[in-house]
């Protein structure tokens, strides 16, 4: 299996396509990394919010309730 990949890479290099193949592979890898990072951030945020619940407070002199931001 490894020999087949080496032969394909050599043929692609001779045809001048190796740069394009590497750029596409890099783009796919970068896209997958960013996607996993965004999903992990969103899951962490949802879990943290589910555990703590929304933090509500009232502003003095107002009838509007505001979500308390503790992370500033």
C-alpha positions as CSV (number, residue, x, y, z in Angstrom):
1,X,0.0,0.0,0.0
2,X,2.8,2.4,0.9
3,X,4.6,1.6,-2.4
4,X,1.4,2.6,-4.4
5,X,1.2,5.9,-2.6
6,X,4.9,6.6,-3.3
7,X,4.4,5.8,-7.0
8,X,1.3,8.0,-7.2
9,X,3.2,10.9,-5.6
10,X,6.1,10.4,-8.0
11,X,3.8,10.4,-11.0
12,X,2.1,13.6,-9.7
13,X,5.4,15.3,-9.2
14,X,6.4,14.5,-12.8
15,X,3.1,15.8,-14.1
16,X,3.5,19.0,-12.0
17,X,0.4,18.3,-10.0
18,X,2.1,17.6,-6.7
19,X,1.8,21.3,-5.5
20,X,-1.9,21.3,-6.3
21,X,-2.4,18.0,-4.4
22,X,-0.5,19.3,-1.4
23,X,-2.5,22.6,-1.4
24,X,-5.8,20.7,-1.5
25,X,-4.7,18.3,1.3
26,X,-3.6,21.3,3.4
27,X,-6.9,23.0,2.9
28,X,-8.8,19.9,3.8
29,X,-6.7,19.4,7.0
30,X,-7.0,23.1,8.0
31,X,-10.8,23.0,7.4
32,X,-11.2,19.9,9.5
33,X,-9.1,21.4,12.3
34,X,-11.1,24.7,12.3
35,X,-14.4,22.7,12.2
36,X,-13.4,20.5,15.2
37,X,-12.3,23.6,17.1
38,X,-15.6,25.4,16.5
39,X,-17.6,22.4,17.5
40,X,-15.6,21.9,20.6
41,X,-16.0,25.5,21.6
42,X,-19.7,25.4,21.0
43,X,-20.2,22.2,23.0
44,X,-18.1,23.6,25.9
45,X,-20.2,26.7,25.9
46,X,-23.5,24.7,25.8
47,X,-22.4,22.4,28.6
48,X,-21.2,25.3,30.8
49,X,-24.5,27.1,30.2
50,X,-26.5,23.9,31.0
51,X,-24.6,23.4,34.3
52,X,-24.8,27.0,35.5
53,X,-28.0,28.1,33.8
54,X,-28.5,31.7,32.6
55,X,-27.6,34.3,35.1
56,X,-30.3,36.9,35.3
57,X,-30.2,40.2,37.2
58,X,-32.3,43.3,37.3
59,X,-30.8,46.7,36.5
60,X,-31.7,49.4,39.1
61,X,-34.4,51.7,38.0
62,X,-35.3,49.6,35.0
63,X,-37.9,47.0,34.3
64,X,-35.7,45.3,31.8
65,X,-33.9,42.0,32.8
66,X,-30.4,41.7,31.6
67,X,-28.3,38.6,31.2
68,X,-25.3,38.8,33.6
69,X,-21.9,38.5,31.9
70,X,-19.4,37.2,34.3
71,X,-16.7,36.5,31.7
72,X,-15.6,40.1,31.0
